[in-house]
Amino acid sequence: MTSLETRNIPRDSLFLMAQLRLEGQDASYQVKVRNLSAGGMMADGEVRVVRGMMVSVELRNIGWVEGSVAWIQDNRFGIAFREEIDAKKVRAMPQAGNEHSAPRYTRNYPDSAPGKVRKI
Protein backbone atom coordinates (compact mmCIF):
# COMPACT_ATOMS: atom_id res chain seq x y z
CA MET A 1 0.00 0.00 0.00
CA THR A 2 1.16 3.53 -0.67
CA SER A 3 1.16 6.18 2.05
CA LEU A 4 -1.86 7.86 0.42
CA GLU A 5 -3.82 4.60 0.48
CA THR A 6 -3.04 3.96 4.16
CA ARG A 7 -4.18 7.44 5.31
CA ASN A 8 -7.81 6.41 4.74
CA ILE A 9 -7.63 3.22 6.84
CA PRO A 10 -9.50 3.58 10.16
CA ARG A 11 -7.11 3.61 13.12
CA ASP A 12 -7.61 3.36 16.86
CA SER A 13 -5.87 5.71 19.26
CA LEU A 14 -4.51 3.80 22.22
CA PHE A 15 -1.60 3.62 24.61
CA LEU A 16 0.10 0.26 24.71
CA MET A 17 3.68 -0.87 25.22
CA ALA A 18 5.37 -3.12 22.66
CA GLN A 19 8.79 -4.54 21.87
CA LEU A 20 10.53 -3.48 18.65
CA ARG A 21 13.42 -5.19 16.87
CA LEU A 22 15.46 -3.65 14.08
CA GLU A 23 16.44 -5.85 11.15
CA GLY A 24 19.85 -7.42 11.70
CA GLN A 25 19.93 -6.73 15.45
CA ASP A 26 19.19 -9.05 18.38
CA ALA A 27 18.37 -6.25 20.82
CA SER A 28 14.78 -5.20 21.37
CA TYR A 29 13.52 -1.75 22.34
CA GLN A 30 10.41 -0.81 24.27
CA VAL A 31 8.11 1.57 22.39
CA LYS A 32 4.69 3.09 23.03
CA VAL A 33 2.01 2.28 20.47
CA ARG A 34 0.08 5.54 19.96
CA ASN A 35 -2.35 4.40 17.27
CA LEU A 36 -2.98 1.21 15.37
CA SER A 37 -4.75 0.08 12.21
CA ALA A 38 -4.83 -3.13 10.20
CA GLY A 39 -2.06 -1.75 7.96
CA GLY A 40 0.28 -0.05 10.42
CA MET A 41 0.92 1.85 13.62
CA MET A 42 2.51 4.91 15.16
CA ALA A 43 5.24 4.21 17.71
CA ASP A 44 6.98 6.50 20.16
CA GLY A 45 10.35 5.63 21.65
CA GLU A 46 14.03 6.28 22.10
CA VAL A 47 15.21 4.14 19.19
CA ARG A 48 17.09 5.28 16.09
CA VAL A 49 15.24 4.32 12.92
CA VAL A 50 15.45 5.51 9.34
CA ARG A 51 12.75 5.61 6.70
CA GLY A 52 12.51 2.29 4.85
CA MET A 53 14.19 0.29 7.65
CA MET A 54 12.70 -3.18 8.20
CA VAL A 55 11.46 -3.79 11.76
CA SER A 56 9.45 -6.32 13.76
CA VAL A 57 7.09 -5.34 16.55
CA GLU A 58 5.57 -7.64 19.16
CA LEU A 59 1.89 -6.82 19.61
CA ARG A 60 -0.28 -8.16 22.42
CA ASN A 61 -2.42 -11.20 21.45
CA ILE A 62 -0.76 -11.37 18.00
CA GLY A 63 2.99 -11.76 18.46
CA TRP A 64 5.73 -10.50 16.14
CA VAL A 65 4.63 -8.51 13.08
CA GLU A 66 7.03 -7.41 10.32
CA GLY A 67 6.94 -4.02 8.66
CA SER A 68 8.96 -1.05 7.50
CA VAL A 69 9.41 2.47 8.82
CA ALA A 70 7.17 4.76 6.73
CA TRP A 71 7.89 8.14 8.34
CA ILE A 72 9.76 9.71 11.27
CA GLN A 73 9.10 12.84 13.34
CA ASP A 74 11.16 13.40 16.48
CA ASN A 75 10.72 10.27 18.68
CA ARG A 76 7.61 9.14 16.80
CA PHE A 77 7.56 7.03 13.67
CA GLY A 78 5.11 5.13 11.54
CA ILE A 79 5.38 1.45 10.68
CA ALA A 80 3.64 0.00 7.63
CA PHE A 81 2.96 -3.69 8.26
CA ARG A 82 3.97 -6.24 5.63
CA GLU A 83 0.62 -8.00 6.08
CA GLU A 84 -2.58 -6.67 7.60
CA ILE A 85 -3.42 -7.58 11.19
CA ASP A 86 -6.62 -7.73 13.25
CA ALA A 87 -6.25 -4.51 15.24
CA LYS A 88 -9.24 -5.39 17.45
CA LYS A 89 -7.38 -8.48 18.64
CA VAL A 90 -4.57 -6.29 20.00
CA ARG A 91 -7.09 -4.21 21.96
CA ALA A 92 -8.69 -7.31 23.55
CA MET A 93 -7.66 -8.38 27.04
CA PRO A 94 -4.99 -11.08 27.01
CA GLN A 95 -6.19 -14.65 27.55
CA ALA A 96 -4.86 -16.65 30.51
CA GLY A 97 -2.18 -19.11 29.47
CA ASN A 98 -1.35 -17.00 26.44
CA GLU A 99 2.30 -16.08 26.00
CA HIS A 100 1.13 -12.43 25.96
CA SER A 101 -1.21 -12.71 28.95
CA ALA A 102 -1.72 -10.05 31.61
CA PRO A 103 0.53 -10.06 34.68
CA ARG A 104 -0.59 -12.53 37.36
CA TYR A 105 -1.43 -9.78 39.86
CA THR A 106 -4.06 -8.27 37.48
CA ARG A 107 -5.95 -11.48 36.68
CA ASN A 108 -9.31 -12.48 38.16
CA TYR A 109 -9.44 -15.69 40.13
CA PRO A 110 -12.50 -17.96 40.45
CA ASP A 111 -12.48 -17.89 44.28
CA SER A 112 -12.41 -14.09 44.54
CA ALA A 113 -15.65 -12.13 44.69
CA PRO A 114 -16.05 -9.18 42.31
CA GLY A 115 -15.06 -5.89 43.91
CA LYS A 116 -13.12 -7.54 46.74
CA VAL A 117 -9.38 -7.35 47.18
CA ARG A 118 -7.75 -10.77 47.26
CA LYS A 119 -5.21 -11.23 50.08
CA ILE A 120 -1.86 -12.53 48.98
N, C-alpha and C positions, 0 to 999 in steps of 0.2 A: 504494500500500500504506500502511496505517496503521502507526504505530510499534509497536503490539502485534503486528501480522502479521509485521513484519520481525524481531522479537526471536527468532523460532523458525527463522530461516534459518541454516543452517550457515555459519560464518565461519572463515577461516584467520588465525591470528596470524602476522605477519611484520613485517619492518623493511625498508622500501623507500622511496626518495626519489621525489617526484613534483612536478610543477609545478601550481600552482593559479591560476586567474584568477577574479576577481570580476566579476559582470555589470556592464557599462558601463565597465570599466577595461581599459587595454591592458597594464598591468604584470602580471607573474606573480610568484608567491611560491613558494619552495621549502618543502615540507611533508614530514613523515615519515608514511608510511602504516603504521599500527599493526595494523589488522586489515582484512580485506576479505571481502566476500561478493558474490553475484550482484546483490544489491539495494542495496549501499552500502558505506561504509568509515568507519573512524575515522582522522582526521588529527591531527597534532600540529605546531604551528608558530606563529611570531610574526606572525600576520595577524589583523586585526580583522574578524570576521564576526558577523552577527546571525542569529538563528533565522528561517528562511524565505527567506534570501538565495539567489539563484541563483548557482551557481558552475560552473566547468568544471575538470576535473582531467585531466592527461595521465598515463595509465598505460602502463607498459612493455608492448610487443607489442600494444596496443590503440589507443592514441592518445587524443584528447580525448573525455571523457565528461561529459555535462551532468547536473546534479543540484541539490539544494537542501540548505541547512544544516538538519538535523533537531534538533540539540541542541548545547549548548556547555557546557564545564566547564574553566575555567582556559584553558590553551593547546590543549586538545583539543576536537575537535568532530566530529560525525557528519554524513556526507553521504548522503542518499538519492538514488540514481541515478534519472534519468528513465526509462531503459530498463535492463533487466537486462544484465549482462555475463558473459563466461566468466572467472571468477576464476582458474581453473587456467591460462589463457593468460597472465595477468600473472605468475604464478609461474615459468613456463617461461623457460629461458635465451633471450636475444635471438638472432635469426637473423642471420647475416652479410648485409650489404647492406640490412638493414632500417633504417629511419630511427631506430629505437629500439634499435639493436644495442649490444653491449658495447663498451667502449673498446678500441682497437686493441691496447694492451699486454696485455690479458687474453685475447685470442683464441688458439686453437690454430692452428698452421700445419702444412701437410702435410709439410714437410721437417724438422720437429722431432720428436725421439723423445719418447715419454711419459716424464715424470719428469726430463727434462733441461732445463736453463735455456738459452734461446736467446740467443746473443750479439747485441747490437744495435750 
